[in-house]
């Protein structure tokens, strides 16, 4: 950091043994790392912990008063059990120590202390077994007592089994004591305008506050710092992007773009027209477009992307579409051919002379098909190249790659996008699309270097989707009714999806997650912008009472039982590419009644005749993912029906999540619920080690106003001083943030 004292090795502050534990347990290597290990909360002296609210299995640090301490002998064995009862005045908690009777002398009735351990249950009563503890000095001179408890407000830190909160407090107390006056990188004018303390004061007050108000102000200052540095990095990146020169790709009259518009069998929505105009203006500029297109399921993003591709082709360039799965890539290939008709058959019998060719590149293609696609991409015969990760291979070359479209951008890592960009002669225009609506502050915080276009309006003719939750354990008869309803839909000439969270019965949780088609980066799922390690989406199911449903289990069970006689097929990520493609083609043509699938059909699959979906173990999916899946039905003129089947308890958070999905079709509202319930790390995607080192306090929903203020200030600073020459300390902080591994995930280029 710009402040040298913050780079002081932690061993210089706390000593060898403690430093080793801090490094291995919490990754704290410097004085700055320790000062940025912030308290989760504060406990006022005398404010005892609510024991009744403690949950079994939770690692806790509590402040309580000792009610009694007594040694019980163990029949037939030496030693005994010291049982200490602590209380908050309303409920009691048992502390047990085996063969440590000597502790009875210090654990005396009336003493208060901090006690840390994992909450267990013994004969229905809460207990901590062999907890760590630290007694608070008693007597009349408590307020002047030295050590961790000198202050009125006790900081409670995120801790580990080997590092309880008070031990961390001891370390931070030493860190604060060792802290010299720190040069402050935040400009004085901004500090005064926002009423913030200095950086030095903020560190002192967040760890040893004089009052709750001073702690809150210190935390707000430090949170703002995180937001401002991130926004400065993103604003600077936008400035750098606008300095790059690329070829202008103006829409021209009389070309493929115009011919396509003339043949469109429907009218574009107002939103589609507005977003297309934004993109066309970007393409006409001589610096590359970097735009995020987000929109509701079925809002018509694909048409917008295709029109942009055709504009680039008219200018002599090529467009590549990167899709996360072979199923989606093949779907795009078919739908583009259907939309373009003879405009997709240039140079062939019956092809339009204004047209182009479309090729598909996937990892499981036959050698001959792959060779043909590679050749047409290289010589320019193919204006549109659609593919999966296979597009990134070294042997894939383009004649003039002018536009990259990334579908479902959260499925790809930064390196993958960069690998495709590197195949262009000039910096290409980039359009990334997502059908997962992103709350505004998430877009500002994570995609702040991209321009954002949003589609909220659905095309005319789309049918409403009704969603119901089926509590399988509470009302088992409802699932039988669901199978009957499937038969009714099929008898009316419609088709049905049944979605399961895993492929086979013996799949591990990791296998189940991989069946979702996620990239390795997206599977990391944690910590970013939340500081939490939880992943509540797909829990470990090895010992669970009710294993997850699987495609391989449902297919014979339903095919020989409730759905016998219907045309049923399966689809999942482990099938050969040709089988997947054939299955989807047959389903699209109406030759399959019921498709039992994993979430490979989550995005992009468009079968207007599919009117019903049953999602098994729906609580295993996040809110946004359920919304995406549901969007596969109701795409034609007939109403859609989605049934969410779950074995979750009626009052559980999982069931609340399902009820939220059933209550609204507004993807933007659901994305906010998703963010609130699953934490930012789940929604935003992958964890990167550098991110955690910078973003400790920032929360994209809670800190909306702070983020907006930071964005405005960052923009003004860069507008007035693009090099940050007048703020050299701030410039160093931004440069060091850029050097962190976190810059890799922030980089959307």
C-alpha positions in Angstrom: 0.0 0.0 0.0 1.0 3.6 -0.3 1.3 3.7 3.5 4.5 1.9 4.3 3.5 1.2 7.9 0.5 -0.9 6.7 2.9 -3.2 4.8 4.8 -4.0 8.1 5.0 -7.8 8.4 2.7 -9.1 11.1 5.5 -10.9 12.8 6.9 -7.5 13.7 3.7 -6.7 15.6 2.6 -9.8 17.4 5.5 -12.2 17.6 6.4 -15.5 15.8 3.8 -18.0 17.2 0.8 -15.7 16.9 1.9 -14.4 13.5 2.0 -18.0 12.2 -1.5 -18.7 13.4 -2.8 -15.4 11.9 -1.2 -16.2 8.5 -2.3 -19.8 8.3 -5.8 -19.3 9.8 -6.8 -16.0 8.4 -4.3 -15.1 5.7 -3.2 -12.0 7.7 0.4 -11.2 6.7 0.8 -7.5 7.3 -0.3 -4.8 9.8 -2.7 -3.5 7.1 -4.3 -7.0 6.8 -4.8 -7.1 10.5 -6.3 -3.7 10.7 -8.7 -4.6 7.9 -9.9 -7.7 9.7 -12.9 -5.7 11.0 -15.2 -6.6 13.9 -18.5 -8.2 13.0 -20.3 -6.3 15.8 -19.7 -4.8 19.2 -20.9 -5.7 22.6 -21.4 -3.1 25.3 -19.9 -4.0 28.6 -22.6 -5.7 30.6 -24.7 -6.5 27.6 -24.9 -10.3 27.7 -25.4 -12.5 24.7 -28.9 -13.9 23.9 -28.2 -17.6 24.7 -31.6 -18.7 23.5 -30.7 -17.5 20.0 -27.6 -19.7 19.6 -27.9 -22.4 16.9 -26.5 -25.9 17.1 -23.3 -26.3 15.2 -22.5 -22.6 15.2 -19.0 -21.4 16.2 -19.8 -18.6 18.7 -18.2 -16.1 21.0 -20.6 -15.0 23.7 -20.5 -12.6 26.7 -22.2 -14.3 29.7 -22.2 -14.4 33.5 -21.1 -17.5 35.4 -24.0 -18.8 37.6 -22.3 -21.9 39.0 -19.4 -24.2 38.7 -19.3 -27.8 40.0 -17.1 -30.9 39.5 -18.9 -34.2 38.8 -17.0 -37.4 39.4 -17.0 -40.1 36.7 -17.8 -43.5 38.2 -14.9 -45.9 37.8 -12.6 -43.4 36.3 -10.0 -40.9 37.6 -10.7 -37.2 37.3 -14.1 -35.6 36.6 -16.1 -33.2 34.6 -16.2 -29.6 35.5 -19.7 -28.2 34.5 -20.0 -24.5 34.5 -23.4 -22.9 34.0 -23.5 -19.4 32.4 -26.5 -17.2 31.9 -27.7 -14.1 30.2 -30.4 -13.7 32.8 -33.0 -15.5 30.7 -31.5 -18.7 29.4 -28.6 -20.9 30.5 -25.7 -22.6 28.7 -23.5 -25.4 30.0 -19.7 -25.3 29.6 -18.0 -28.7 30.2 -14.3 -29.4 30.9 -13.0 -32.9 31.2 -10.3 -33.6 33.8 -9.8 -29.8 34.4 -11.1 -29.4 37.9 -8.5 -26.8 38.7 -10.5 -24.3 36.5 -13.2 -24.2 39.2 -11.1 -21.7 41.3 -11.2 -19.0 38.6 -14.6 -19.8 37.1 -16.5 -18.4 40.0 -20.1 -17.4 40.3 -20.8 -13.8 39.4 -17.8 -13.4 37.0 -18.4 -12.3 33.5 -16.4 -13.4 30.5 -16.2 -14.2 26.8 -16.6 -17.9 26.0 -15.9 -19.4 22.5 -16.7 -22.8 21.0 -19.1 -24.8 18.9 -22.7 -25.0 20.2 -23.7 -28.6 20.8 -26.7 -30.3 22.3 -26.6 -32.8 25.1 -29.9 -34.2 26.4 -31.7 -31.4 24.7 -29.6 -28.6 26.3 -27.1 -26.3 24.7 -23.5 -26.7 25.7 -20.0 -25.7 24.8 -17.4 -28.5 25.3 -13.9 -27.3 26.3 -14.5 -23.7 25.2 -11.8 -21.1 25.2 -12.6 -18.2 27.5 -11.4 -14.9 28.7 -12.7 -13.5 32.0 -13.3 -9.8 32.3 -11.4 -8.1 35.1 -13.7 -7.4 38.0 -13.6 -4.9 40.9 -14.2 -1.2 41.1 -11.5 -0.3 38.6 -12.8 -2.1 35.6 -12.8 0.9 33.3 -9.1 1.4 33.8 -8.1 -2.2 33.4 -5.5 -2.8 30.7 -5.9 -5.2 27.8 -8.7 -6.1 25.5 -11.5 -5.0 27.9 -10.3 -1.5 28.7 -12.9 0.0 26.4 -16.6 0.1 27.0 -17.5 -1.6 23.7 -16.0 -5.0 23.0 -15.3 -5.8 19.4 -16.4 -9.3 18.3 -14.3 -10.5 15.3 -14.8 -13.2 12.7 -12.8 -16.0 14.3 -11.6 -19.6 14.0 -11.4 -22.5 16.4 -7.7 -21.6 17.1 -8.3 -17.9 17.1 -11.2 -16.8 19.3 -12.4 -13.3 19.0 -10.6 -11.9 22.1 -7.2 -13.3 20.9 -7.8 -11.4 17.6 -8.8 -8.3 19.8 -5.5 -8.6 21.6 -3.7 -8.6 18.3 -5.6 -5.6 16.9 -5.0 -3.7 20.1 -1.3 -4.2 19.6 -1.7 -3.1 15.9 -3.5 0.1 16.9 -0.9 0.8 19.5 1.9 0.3 16.9 0.1 2.5 14.4 1.8 5.7 13.4 -0.1 8.7 11.8 -1.0 7.4 8.3 -0.7 9.6 5.3 -4.4 9.7 4.1 -5.0 9.1 0.4 -8.6 10.5 0.5 -8.6 14.1 -0.7 -9.3 16.6 2.1 -12.2 18.2 0.2 -14.0 14.8 -0.1 -13.3 14.0 3.6 -14.8 17.3 4.7 -17.7 17.1 2.4 -18.7 13.6 3.7 -17.7 14.3 7.3 -15.4 11.4 7.4 -12.5 10.9 10.0 -8.9 10.5 8.8 -7.7 7.0 7.8 -5.8 6.8 11.1 -8.8 7.8 13.2 -11.0 5.3 11.3 -8.7 2.4 12.0 -8.5 3.3 15.7 -12.3 3.9 16.1 -13.4 0.7 14.2 -11.3 -1.4 16.6 -11.5 0.6 19.8 -14.6 2.8 19.5 -15.5 5.5 21.9 -19.2 5.1 21.1 -21.4 3.2 18.7 -21.6 6.3 16.6 -17.8 6.6 16.2 -17.6 3.0 15.2 -20.3 3.4 12.6 -18.7 6.5 11.1 -15.3 4.8 11.0 -16.8 1.8 9.3 -18.6 4.0 6.8 -15.3 5.8 5.9 -13.5 2.5 5.4 -16.4 1.1 3.3 -16.5 4.2 1.2 -12.7 3.8 0.6 -13.4 0.3 -0.9 -16.1 1.6 -3.1 -14.2 4.7 -4.3 -11.0 2.7 -5.2 -13.0 0.2 -7.1 -15.0 2.9 -8.9 -11.8 4.8 -9.8 -10.3 1.6 -11.3 -13.4 1.1 -13.4 -13.7 4.7 -14.5 -10.0 4.7 -15.5 -10.6 1.5 -17.4 -13.4 3.1 -19.4 -11.1 6.1 -20.2 -8.4 3.7 -21.4 -10.9 1.8 -23.5 -12.0 5.0 -25.2 -8.4 5.6 -26.2 -8.2 2.4 -28.2 -8.7 2.7 -31.9 -10.7 0.3 -33.9 -12.5 0.1 -37.2 -15.9 1.8 -37.4 -18.7 -0.6 -38.2 -21.5 1.7 -39.4 -24.9 0.3 -40.5 -25.2 0.8 -44.2 -28.2 0.8 -46.4 -28.9 -1.9 -49.0 -27.0 -4.6 -47.1 -27.7 -7.7 -45.0 -28.8 -5.7 -42.0 -31.5 -4.0 -44.0 -32.6 -7.1 -45.8 -33.0 -8.9 -42.5 -35.2 -6.1 -41.1 -37.4 -6.2 -44.1 -38.1 -9.9 -43.6 -38.8 -9.8 -39.8 -42.2 -11.3 -39.2 -42.8 -9.2 -36.2 -42.3 -5.6 -35.0 -39.4 -4.8 -32.6 -40.4 -3.6 -29.2 -39.7 0.0 -28.2 -37.0 -1.3 -25.9 -35.4 -3.4 -28.6 -35.3 -0.3 -30.9 -33.8 1.9 -28.2 -31.1 -0.7 -27.3 -30.3 -1.4 -31.0 -29.8 2.3 -31.5 -27.3 2.5 -28.6 -25.4 -0.5 -30.0 -25.3 0.9 -33.6 -23.9 4.2 -32.3 -21.2 2.2 -30.4 -20.4 0.2 -33.5 -20.1 3.4 -35.6 -17.4 4.9 -33.2 -13.7 4.4 -33.7 -13.1 3.0 -30.3 -14.4 -0.5 -29.3 -17.8 -1.0 -27.8 -17.9 -2.7 -24.4 -21.6 -3.1 -23.6 -23.6 -5.4 -21.2 -27.1 -6.2 -22.5 -29.3 -7.5 -19.8 -32.9 -8.4 -20.1 -35.8 -10.5 -18.9 -36.2 -14.1 -20.1 -37.7 -13.9 -23.6 -37.2 -10.1 -24.0 -35.5 -10.5 -27.4 -31.8 -10.0 -26.7 -30.9 -12.5 -29.4 -32.5 -10.5 -32.1 -30.6 -7.4 -31.0 -27.3 -9.3 -31.0 -28.0 -10.8 -34.5 -28.8 -7.3 -35.9 -25.5 -6.1 -34.5 -23.7 -9.0 -36.1 -25.3 -8.3 -39.5 -24.2 -4.6 -39.3 -20.6 -5.7 -38.7 -20.8 -8.2 -41.6 -22.0 -5.4 -43.9 -18.8 -3.5 -43.0 -16.7 -6.5 -44.2 -16.1 -8.0 -40.7 -17.1 -11.1 -38.9 -18.9 -11.8 -35.7 -18.3 -14.6 -33.1 -20.9 -15.8 -30.6 -19.5 -17.6 -27.5 -22.1 -19.8 -25.8 -21.5 -21.7 -22.5 -23.0 -25.1 -23.7 -23.2 -27.1 -26.8 -27.0 -27.2 -26.5 -27.2 -23.5 -26.4 -24.7 -23.1 -29.3 -26.6 -25.5 -31.4 -29.9 -23.7 -30.5 -28.4 -20.4 -31.7 -27.1 -22.0 -34.9 -30.6 -23.3 -35.7 -32.5 -20.2 -34.7 -30.1 -17.9 -36.7 -30.7 -20.1 -39.8 -34.4 -19.9 -39.3 -34.4 -16.2 -38.8 -32.1 -15.4 -41.8 -33.5 -18.0 -44.2 -31.7 -17.7 -47.6 -29.6 -14.8 -46.2 -27.7 -17.5 -44.3 -26.8 -19.4 -47.5 -24.6 -17.0 -49.4 -22.7 -18.7 -52.2 -25.0 -21.7 -52.2 -27.9 -22.7 -54.5 -30.9 -20.6 -53.5 -28.8 -18.3 -51.3 -29.3 -14.5 -51.3 -26.3 -12.6 -52.7 -26.5 -10.1 -49.9 -26.2 -12.9 -47.3 -23.5 -14.7 -45.4 -22.8 -18.1 -44.0 -23.1 -19.4 -40.4 -20.8 -22.1 -39.0 -20.8 -23.9 -35.7 -17.7 -24.9 -33.7 -17.9 -27.2 -30.7 -15.5 -29.5 -29.0 -17.3 -32.7 -30.0 -17.8 -32.0 -33.7 -16.6 -34.6 -36.3 -13.3 -33.9 -37.9 -14.8 -33.0 -41.3 -17.4 -30.6 -39.9 -14.8 -28.9 -37.7 -12.3 -28.6 -40.6 -15.0 -27.0 -42.8 -16.0 -24.5 -40.0 -12.4 -23.6 -39.4 -11.7 -22.9 -43.1 -14.8 -20.7 -43.5 -13.9 -18.7 -40.4 -10.4 -18.2 -41.7 -11.2 -17.3 -45.3 -14.2 -15.0 -44.4 -16.9 -17.1 -46.1 -18.6 -17.4 -42.7 -19.7 -14.0 -41.3 -21.1 -15.6 -38.1 -19.2 -18.1 -36.2 -21.1 -19.7 -33.2 -19.3 -21.9 -30.7 -18.5 -23.0 -27.2 -15.0 -22.9 -25.6 -13.8 -24.5 -28.9 -13.7 -21.0 -30.3 -10.8 -20.3 -28.0 -8.5 -23.0 -29.4 -5.2 -21.9 -31.0 -6.1 -23.2 -34.4 -9.3 -21.0 -34.7 -8.5 -18.0 -36.9 -10.7 -15.3 -38.3 -10.3 -13.2 -41.4 -11.6 -10.0 -39.7 -13.2 -10.5 -36.3 -15.1 -7.3 -35.7 -17.6 -8.2 -33.0 -17.7 -10.7 -30.1 -21.0 -11.6 -28.5 -20.7 -13.5 -25.2 -24.0 -15.2 -24.2 -24.6 -15.7 -20.5 -21.3 -13.8 -19.6 -21.2 -15.1 -16.0 -20.4 -18.6 -17.4 -17.0 -17.5 -18.7 -13.7 -16.5 -17.0 -11.8 -13.3 -18.0 -9.1 -15.3 -19.6 -11.6 -17.0 -22.0 -12.9 -13.6 -23.2 -9.4 -12.3 -23.6 -8.4 -15.3 -25.6 -11.1 -14.6 -28.1 -10.3 -10.9 -28.3 -6.7 -11.7 -29.1 -7.8 -13.3 -32.4 -8.9 -10.0 -33.8 -6.6 -7.7 -35.9 -8.0 -4.6 -34.3 -9.6 -4.4 -30.9 -13.1 -5.9 -31.5 -16.4 -4.6 -30.3 -17.7 -6.7 -27.4 -21.3 -7.3 -26.4 -22.0 -9.5 -23.4 -25.5 -10.7 -22.7 -27.2 -12.0 -19.6 -30.8 -13.1 -19.0 -30.1 -12.8 -15.2 -31.2 -9.3 -14.3 -28.6 -7.4 -12.4 -29.5 -4.9 -9.7 -28.2 -1.4 -10.6 -25.5 -1.3 -7.8 -24.2 -4.7 -8.9 -23.9 -3.4 -12.4 -22.1 -0.3 -11.1 -19.8 -2.3 -8.9 -18.9 -5.3 -11.0 -19.6 -4.1 -14.6 -18.7 -0.5 -14.1 -16.4 -0.4 -17.0 -19.1 -1.5 -19.4 -22.0 0.5 -20.7 -25.3 -1.2 -19.6 -28.4 -1.6 -21.7 -31.5 -3.1 -20.2 -34.6 -4.7 -21.8 -37.6 -4.9 -19.5 -40.4 -5.2 -22.1 -41.5 -8.6 -23.4 -42.5 -9.0 -27.1 -46.2 -9.0 -27.9 -47.9 -12.4 -27.9 -46.0 -13.9 -25.0 -48.2 -15.8 -22.6 -48.3 -15.5 -18.9 -46.7 -18.2 -16.7 -48.4 -19.4 -13.6 -46.1 -20.9 -10.9 -47.1 -23.1 -7.9 -45.0 -24.6 -5.1 -45.6 -28.3 -4.4 -44.5 -29.3 -0.8 -43.8 -32.9 -1.6 -43.6 -34.2 2.0 -46.5 -32.1 3.3 -48.9 -32.9 0.4 -47.6 -36.0 -1.4 -50.9 -36.2 -3.4 -50.0 -33.0 -5.2 -47.1 -34.7 -7.1 -49.4 -37.3 -8.4 -51.7 -34.6 -9.7 -48.6 -33.0 -11.4 -48.1 -36.2 -13.4 -51.8 -36.1 -14.4 -51.5 -32.5 -15.4 -48.5 -33.5 -17.7 -50.7 -36.0 -19.4 -53.4 -33.3 -19.9 -50.9 -30.9 -21.5 -49.7 -33.6 -23.8 -53.2 -34.6 -24.8 -53.8 -31.0 -25.7 -50.9 -31.2 -28.1 -48.3 -29.5 -25.9 -44.9 -30.5 -24.5 -43.4 -30.6 -21.1 -40.0 -30.2 -19.4 -39.1 -32.1 -16.2 -35.9 -30.7 -14.6 -33.7 -32.6 -12.1 -30.7 -31.2 -10.2 -28.3 -34.0 -11.1 -27.7 -36.6 -13.8 -27.3 -39.8 -11.8 -28.3 -41.0 -8.4 -24.7 -41.5 -7.2 -23.5 -38.1 -8.4 -21.7 -36.1 -5.7 -22.7 -32.5 -5.1 -19.8 -31.3 -7.3 -21.1 -33.6 -10.1 -24.5 -32.1 -9.7 -23.2 -28.6 -9.8 -21.1 -29.4 -12.9 -24.3 -30.7 -14.6 -25.5 -27.1 -14.5 -23.0 -26.3 -17.2 -21.1 -23.8 -15.1 -17.5 -22.9 -15.7 -14.9 -23.9 -13.2 -14.6 -20.2 -12.2 -18.3 -20.0 -11.6 -18.2 -23.1 -9.4 -16.0 -21.4 -6.9 -19.1 -19.5 -5.6 -18.0 -17.6 -2.5 -16.7 -14.7 -0.6 -16.7 -11.9 -3.2 -18.3 -8.7 -1.8 -19.8 -10.6 1.1 -16.9 -11.9 3.2 -18.9 -15.1 3.7 -17.8 -18.6 3.0 -21.3 -20.1 2.7 -22.6 -21.7 -0.4 -26.3 -22.4 0.2 -27.2 -23.3 -3.3 -26.3 -26.9 -3.5 -25.6 -28.4 -0.1 -23.6 -31.6 0.6 -26.0 -34.4 0.1 -23.9 -37.4 1.2 -25.7 -37.9 4.4 -29.0 -36.1 3.7 -32.3 -37.8 4.5 -33.7 -37.1 1.1 -31.3 -37.4 -1.9 -31.7 -35.2 -4.9 -33.8 -36.3 -7.8 -31.8 -37.4 -10.9 -32.5 -37.7 -14.6 -31.4 -41.4 -14.6 -33.8 -42.2 -11.8 -36.8 -40.3 -13.1 -36.6 -41.6 -16.7 -37.5 -45.3 -15.9 -39.7 -44.4 -12.9 -42.0 -42.1 -14.9 -41.6 -43.9 -18.2 -42.8 -47.2 -16.7 -45.2 -45.5 -14.3 -47.2 -42.3 -14.2 -46.2 -41.2 -17.7 -46.2 -44.6 -19.4 -47.1 -44.4 -23.1 -45.8 -40.8 -23.6 -42.8 -40.1 -25.7 -40.1 -39.4 -23.2 -36.4 -38.5 -23.7 -33.5 -37.4 -21.5 -31.0 -34.5 -22.0 -27.9 -33.7 -19.9 -24.4 -32.6 -20.3 -22.7 -36.0 -20.4 -24.5 -37.1 -23.6 -22.6 -37.0 -26.9 -23.0 -33.8 -28.8 -24.8 -35.4 -31.7 -27.3 -37.1 -29.3 -28.0 -33.8 -27.5 -28.5 -32.0 -30.8 -30.7 -34.7 -32.1 -32.8 -34.8 -28.9 -33.3 -31.0 -29.0 -34.2 -31.0 -32.7 -36.8 -33.8 -32.1 -38.2 -31.9 -29.1 -38.4 -28.7 -31.2 -40.2 -30.6 -33.9 -42.8 -31.9 -31.4 -41.6 -35.5 -31.7 -40.9 -35.8 -28.0 -43.7 -35.2 -25.4 -41.7 -34.9 -22.2 -38.0 -34.0 -21.9 -36.4 -35.0 -18.6 -33.3 -32.8 -18.3 -30.7 -31.1 -16.1 -30.4 -27.4 -16.4 -28.7 -27.6 -19.7 -32.0 -26.2 -21.0 -31.7 -23.2 -18.6 -30.9 -20.5 -21.2 -31.5 -19.9 -24.9 -33.7 -23.0 -25.5 -36.8 -21.8 -27.4 -39.7 -24.3 -28.0 -42.9 -22.3 -28.2 -45.0 -25.5 -27.9 -43.6 -26.3 -24.5 -46.2 -25.1 -22.0 -45.3 -26.9 -18.7 -42.3 -27.4 -16.5 -41.9 -29.4 -13.3 -38.7 -28.7 -11.4 -37.8 -31.4 -8.9 -36.0 -30.5 -5.7 -36.5 -26.9 -6.7 -35.0 -25.7 -3.4 -31.6 -26.8 -4.8 -31.5 -23.9 -7.2 -31.1 -20.2 -6.7 -33.9 -17.7 -7.3 -32.5 -16.4 -10.6 -31.8 -19.9 -11.9 -35.4 -20.9 -11.2 -36.6 -17.8 -13.1 -34.4 -18.7 -16.0 -35.7 -22.3 -16.1 -39.3 -21.1 -15.9 -38.7 -18.9 -18.9 -38.5 -21.9 -21.1 -42.3 -22.2 -21.1 -44.9 -19.7 -22.1 -43.0 -18.7 -25.2 -45.9 -19.3 -27.5 -49.5 -18.4 -27.6 -50.6 -21.0 -24.9 -50.2 -20.1 -21.2 -47.3 -21.6 -19.3 -47.3 -23.5 -16.0 -44.3 -24.1 -13.7 -44.4 -26.4 -10.7 -41.7 -26.2 -8.1 -41.4 -29.5 -6.2 -39.6 -29.5 -2.9 -39.1 -31.5 0.3 -38.0 -28.4 2.2 -39.6 -27.7 5.5 -42.6 -25.3 5.4 -40.9 -22.5 7.4 -37.4 -22.9 6.0 -35.5 -20.2 4.0 -35.5 -22.6 1.0 -39.3 -22.7 1.0 -39.5 -18.9 1.4 -37.2 -18.6 -1.7 -39.6 -20.8 -3.7 -42.6 -18.8 -2.6 -40.9 -15.6 -3.7 -40.4 -17.1 -7.2 -44.0 -18.2 -7.4 -45.2 -14.7 -6.3 -43.7 -12.7 -9.2 -42.5 -12.9 -12.8 -40.4 -9.8 -12.4 -36.8 -10.9 -12.9 -35.4 -7.7 -11.5 -37.3 -8.0 -8.3 -36.2 -11.7 -8.0 -32.6 -10.8 -8.6 -32.7 -8.5 -5.6 -34.3 -11.2 -3.5 -31.6 -13.6 -4.8 -28.9 -11.2 -3.7 -30.4 -10.7 -0.3 -30.9 -14.4 0.4 -27.9 -16.0 -1.3 -25.4 -13.1 -0.7 -23.5 -11.2 -3.3 -20.8 -13.8 -3.9 -23.4 -16.3 -5.2 -25.0 -13.9 -7.5 -21.9 -12.3 -8.9 -20.1 -15.6 -9.4 -16.5 -16.6 -8.8 -14.2 -15.9 -5.9 -10.8 -14.6 -6.6 -8.1 -14.3 -3.9 -7.3 -10.7 -4.6 -10.9 -9.5 -4.2 -11.1 -10.6 -0.6 -8.0 -8.6 0.3 -9.7 -5.4 -0.9 -13.4 -5.7 -0.5 -14.1 -6.5 3.2 -17.0 -4.2 4.1 -18.7 -3.3 0.9 -22.2 -4.8 0.3 -23.9 -3.9 -2.9 -27.5 -3.7 -1.6 -26.9 -2.2 1.8 -24.4 0.3 0.5 -26.3 1.5 -2.6 -26.1 5.2 -1.7 -22.4 4.9 -0.8 -21.6 3.2 -4.1 -23.6 5.8 -6.1 -21.7 8.6 -4.2 -18.4 6.9 -4.9 -19.2 6.5 -8.6 -20.0 10.2 -8.9 -16.9 11.3 -7.0 -14.7 8.9 -9.0 -16.1 10.2 -12.3 -15.6 13.8 -11.3 -12.0 13.1 -10.1 -11.0 11.5 -13.4 -12.8 14.2 -15.5 -10.8 16.9 -13.7 -7.5 15.0 -13.4 -7.3 11.9 -15.7 -3.9 10.9 -14.4 -4.7 11.6 -10.7 -1.6 13.8 -10.7 -3.0 16.0 -8.0 -3.7 13.0 -5.8 -0.5 10.9 -5.9 -1.4 8.8 -2.8 -4.8 7.9 -4.3 -3.2 7.1 -7.6 -0.8 4.6 -5.9 -3.7 2.9 -4.1 -5.6 2.5 -7.4 -2.5 1.1 -9.1 -1.9 -1.4 -6.3 -5.5 -2.5 -6.5 -5.1 -2.9 -10.3 -2.1 -5.1 -9.6 -4.0 -7.4 -7.4 -5.4 -10.7 -8.7 -8.8 -9.1 -8.1 -8.2 -6.9 -11.2 -8.5 -10.1 -13.3 -12.2 -10.6 -12.3 -13.0 -6.9 -12.5 -11.6 -6.8 -16.1 -14.4 -7.4 -18.5 -12.3 -6.6 -21.6 
